[in-house]
Structure formats: structure tokens, C-alpha cells
Amino acid sequence: MRILVVEDDVRLAEMLTEALTDFQYVVDLAQDGETAWDWVRGQEYDLIVLDLTLPKLDGVSFCQRLRQHRLALPILMLTARDTIADKITGLDAGADDYMVKKLS
């Protein structure tokens, strides 16, 4: 299974990549939405783990772009934004699930 992690927080991105790799997943990492878009155009993924707040192209716009191009791969939004409005926006953009990351 190949997963694209789209996360600009370097420490969190490294932890996610390491954890997923430990479970034998192949993981690619993009730290902004435009780089993620380039990865998706050149590679097939089974899952995208996507932050909302990203440089160059935010997570909602990236997700909308994926769906506009009829890319139906699963998208998990993993973000610190935890309001009901944020969740609705993320799911309306085309995410399959929305998970709030715990900041401590």
C-alpha cells in the first residue's frame, strides 16, 4: 500500500512517515499542496493523509482539485483545526474522513 502524507510540520511528518513505514507501508512525503499535486499526478496512491493548513496550496483546495479531476482515492484530513465548521468544510471538499491531531 502506498500512502502520500501531506504535512508541513517536519517533526509530525517524520513521525507519521516512520510509524507507517514500520507497518510496511510505502510512504511519500510532501510538505506543501503543490508538491503533493505533483506527486499525485506522477504516482498512484492508496491513501492520502492531508493537513488543512499548508503552504502554496491549502488542504481544502488540494482536496477539491483531486475531486475535480475525478481522483477517487481515500483522503484522511489530519489537522489541528477542530471546529465543526472546519470539519464540514473538509468533508464538503471531498475528504473521506476528518481527524483532529492532538497538540501537546
N, C-alpha and C positions, 0 to 999 in steps of 0.2 A: 504494500500500500504506500502510495506517495502522497505526502502532505506538504502544502505550502503554508508556512507560518508568516504572517504579515504583521510585524510588530516593530515599533521604533525604539522601544525601551530595550537597550542592549542586554542588560542583565536578565530581564524576563525572557527575551528571545533566546538567549543562550540556555536558560533553564528549561524552557519548553522543548527546544531542539534536542537537548541532552536526554530529557525524560522520554520523548517519543522515539529517539534513536535506540535507547535502552530496550524498548519494546519492539525492536526490529522494524520500525517504520523508516522509510526513506524520507528525509526532510530537507526541503529547500527553505531559505530564509530571505525575505525581502523586508527592508526597513522603511519603505515608503510605497504609496499606492501605484505610482508609475512604474517602479521596478517590478512590483507584483504583476502588473498588467503585462509587462514584457515576458515574465516567466510563464504566465498562463497562455500566452499566445504561442510559446515555443515548447510547451511541455504539458502532458496530461496529468491531472491530479485527481485523487480520490476524495480529497477534503481540503478546504481552506480554513485556517484558523485566523481570524481577521480582527484587528483592533479598529476602533472607530476613529480615534484621533491620530492621524498620520500626516506626515509632510507630503507635499506635491499633489496628492490625490487622497482625500479622506476616505475612510472605510465605507461610508454610505454611498458616496459617488462611485467608488470602485465596485461595490456590490451591484448597484444599478447598472453599471456598464456591463458587468458579467451577464446579468439577466437580459439586457437589451440585445446582447449578442447571442442570446439563447444558450448560454452555457449553464447547464443544469446541475453542475457538481454541488455537493453539500457545502454550505458555508456556516461556520460557527463564529459568531461575533463574540469576542472575548475582550471586555473593556471595563474600565473603571467607571464609566458613565452609567449611573444606576437609577435614573428616574423612569417613571412609566412612559413618559414622552419619548425618551431615548430608546427604550425597548420597542415601542410601537414604530418609531422611525426606522430602526434597524430591521425589524421584521418586514415592514412595508417595502423596504428597499430590496428585499429578496433573500435575506438571511433565513436559514432553516432553524436556527436556534440562537439564543442570546444568553450569554453567561457573564456575570459581573465578577471581575477579579478583585480579590481582597487585597487592599493596600495596607501594609503594616510597617 
